[in-house]
């Protein structure tokens, strides 16, 4: 875990990350959405899982992030109700009755 | 009846079948239209233009009928994005009415905000109170308010992927960006939403 020297960058200046399972904390952060969406390759996914086993910070933030993504879907899946007058104007604009099935 | 079967019926043309399709999707199209426009009347205009274009295409009067690949929702929202572009161009001829929205159609703003900075704002590396965060996620109103405070680009990508559930490929097609760009936009948008939820009322 101490074999890797992080090149200086803004990211390391701003964050005290740990290098665990071949990933720095900010590298875990970078792939969190891919992890939550299930589109990481197997090797990287295994690295992320090994990292969060040992890194409480990433485990906490990752769980929190995943919960948020799940909550958006769960809470907002049903769309807003369309006001009757808006819907009526939509159907008036479409003028569906003007079209007769071809026979 | 599934959307694809309904649209095959509607192609006859069958107005009743299309009416069922409209009722099923109008709320979703209106929600996305609101994220694409500034005023309720523009959103309603986009709603109407979207279903008019979808109906013409379904009847075969124009190209672009639902191809049966991907979801009908993705097809409709692509039409809505296009309709919103037309509304903006019409507005652009009257710039006084719409001076504030010049950048919406820019495909990308070349954002350079470092991800770690977004992460910190989202609570990465901080010891937030988990109870407060959990209660924010349980409130639909809090989530909606946080979404509403995001920039248009962020809100649109979250709506398409996380709310409407479009695939990366479909959402990228709606917004006319590469899948890779879509994924990176989505990640930044989620981090910004997280930051809004930290700052918002618990």
HADDOCK unambig.tbl for C-alpha pairs under 7 A between the chains (distance, minus, plus):
assign (segid A and resid 11 and name CA) (segid B and resid 116 and name CA) 5.59 0.50 0.50
assign (segid A and resid 26 and name CA) (segid B and resid 116 and name CA) 6.56 0.50 0.50
assign (segid A and resid 33 and name CA) (segid B and resid 187 and name CA) 5.61 0.50 0.50
assign (segid A and resid 57 and name CA) (segid B and resid 125 and name CA) 6.05 0.50 0.50
assign (segid A and resid 61 and name CA) (segid B and resid 124 and name CA) 5.95 0.50 0.50
assign (segid A and resid 68 and name CA) (segid B and resid 137 and name CA) 6.37 0.50 0.50
assign (segid A and resid 69 and name CA) (segid B and resid 162 and name CA) 6.84 0.50 0.50
assign (segid A and resid 71 and name CA) (segid B and resid 137 and name CA) 5.84 0.50 0.50
assign (segid A and resid 72 and name CA) (segid B and resid 162 and name CA) 6.45 0.50 0.50
assign (segid A and resid 72 and name CA) (segid B and resid 163 and name CA) 6.25 0.50 0.50
assign (segid A and resid 73 and name CA) (segid B and resid 162 and name CA) 5.68 0.50 0.50
assign (segid A and resid 73 and name CA) (segid B and resid 163 and name CA) 5.04 0.50 0.50
assign (segid A and resid 75 and name CA) (segid B and resid 140 and name CA) 5.56 0.50 0.50
assign (segid A and resid 76 and name CA) (segid B and resid 140 and name CA) 6.92 0.50 0.50
assign (segid A and resid 76 and name CA) (segid B and resid 163 and name CA) 6.06 0.50 0.50
assign (segid A and resid 77 and name CA) (segid B and resid 163 and name CA) 5.67 0.50 0.50
assign (segid A and resid 77 and name CA) (segid B and resid 164 and name CA) 6.69 0.50 0.50
assign (segid A and resid 79 and name CA) (segid B and resid 27 and name CA) 5.24 0.50 0.50
assign (segid A and resid 79 and name CA) (segid B and resid 28 and name CA) 5.46 0.50 0.50
assign (segid A and resid 79 and name CA) (segid B and resid 31 and name CA) 6.82 0.50 0.50
assign (segid A and resid 80 and name CA) (segid B and resid 27 and name CA) 5.70 0.50 0.50
assign (segid A and resid 80 and name CA) (segid B and resid 31 and name CA) 6.93 0.50 0.50
assign (segid A and resid 81 and name CA) (segid B and resid 27 and name CA) 6.00 0.50 0.50
assign (segid A and resid 82 and name CA) (segid B and resid 27 and name CA) 5.61 0.50 0.50
assign (segid A and resid 90 and name CA) (segid B and resid 48 and name CA) 5.43 0.50 0.50
assign (segid A and resid 93 and name CA) (segid B and resid 48 and name CA) 6.74 0.50 0.50
assign (segid A and resid 94 and name CA) (segid B and resid 52 and name CA) 5.82 0.50 0.50
assign (segid A and resid 96 and name CA) (segid B and resid 15 and name CA) 5.35 0.50 0.50
assign (segid A and resid 97 and name CA) (segid B and resid 15 and name CA) 6.69 0.50 0.50
assign (segid A and resid 99 and name CA) (segid B and resid 15 and name CA) 6.70 0.50 0.50
assign (segid A and resid 101 and name CA) (segid B and resid 12 and name CA) 6.09 0.50 0.50
assign (segid A and resid 101 and name CA) (segid B and resid 13 and name CA) 5.16 0.50 0.50
assign (segid A and resid 101 and name CA) (segid B and resid 14 and name CA) 5.73 0.50 0.50
assign (segid A and resid 102 and name CA) (segid B and resid 12 and name CA) 6.90 0.50 0.50
assign (segid A and resid 102 and name CA) (segid B and resid 13 and name CA) 7.00 0.50 0.50
